[in-house]
Amino acid sequence: MEPEIPDRAYCLFRPPRAGTRQGKRLLVWHSGIDDPATCGHYTLKVYASENEGISDGSRHRTKILLNPVNPEFEPILLTPEDEEDVRVIAELQTVLSSTSATV
């Protein structure tokens, strides 16, 4: 997520909370993602969803976009059919510089 998260920076996450995820930076597992650099199925993106109203007054999610901050990457479009292939793992809380943490 450069430039927002510099390479080698440490990040603090918290478990996902109930309620809206709109605009939050989320660590997401997706079975369809295969990162050649890490061989992983994880991504950190900004969550955005679109909903439509139903005649009974409730809302139905039509799609979810996982948007990158880095313009070199494309958004990931998810539909309700993708629900089984995706898990929100955590929400980004804080980005620490790579020099501020000690091991």
C-alpha positions, -999 to +999 in steps of 0.1 A: +000+000+000+028+024-008+030+053-005+007+052+026+026+022+041+063+024+033+083-007+024+095-026+055+072-006+078+056-023+108+018-022+110-006-027+140-039-044+133-070-051+153-097-078+148-125-066+125-154-051+143-191-052+136-206-024+117-197-006+085-164-014+068-168+014+043-135+033+038-115+011+062-081-004+054-085-042+058-063-072+056-082-096+035-076-133+026-090-142-008-086-177-024-084-161-058-053-140-050-019-155-057+009-131-050+040-143-068+063-125-044+050-141-013+029-171-026+002-157-003-035-151-006-036-118+014-040-082+004-044-049+022-070-027+006-096+000+012-131-014+015-160+001-005-194-015-011-225-007-032-259-016-020-294-014-035-327-010-017-352-039-017-390-033-016-393-044+020-370-015+031-338-036+036-306-033+017-288-058-005-251-056-012-245-058-049-207-055-050-176-049-030-145-031-042-112-036-025-093-005-037-055-001-036-039+031-024-010+024-048-021+034-083+001+006-098-024-020-087-060-026-098-090-028-075-105-062-067-142-065-075-162-090-054-198-101-059-221-118-034-211-151-051-175-145-040-185-145-003-171-180+005-138-171-011-131-140+011-123-135+048-116-101+065-087-109+088-080-075+105-083-038+103-053-016+100-048+007+130-014+023+128+016+024+106+050+025+124+082+034+106+106+006+101+131+024+124+106+030+153+103-007+163+130-028+180+133-065+178 
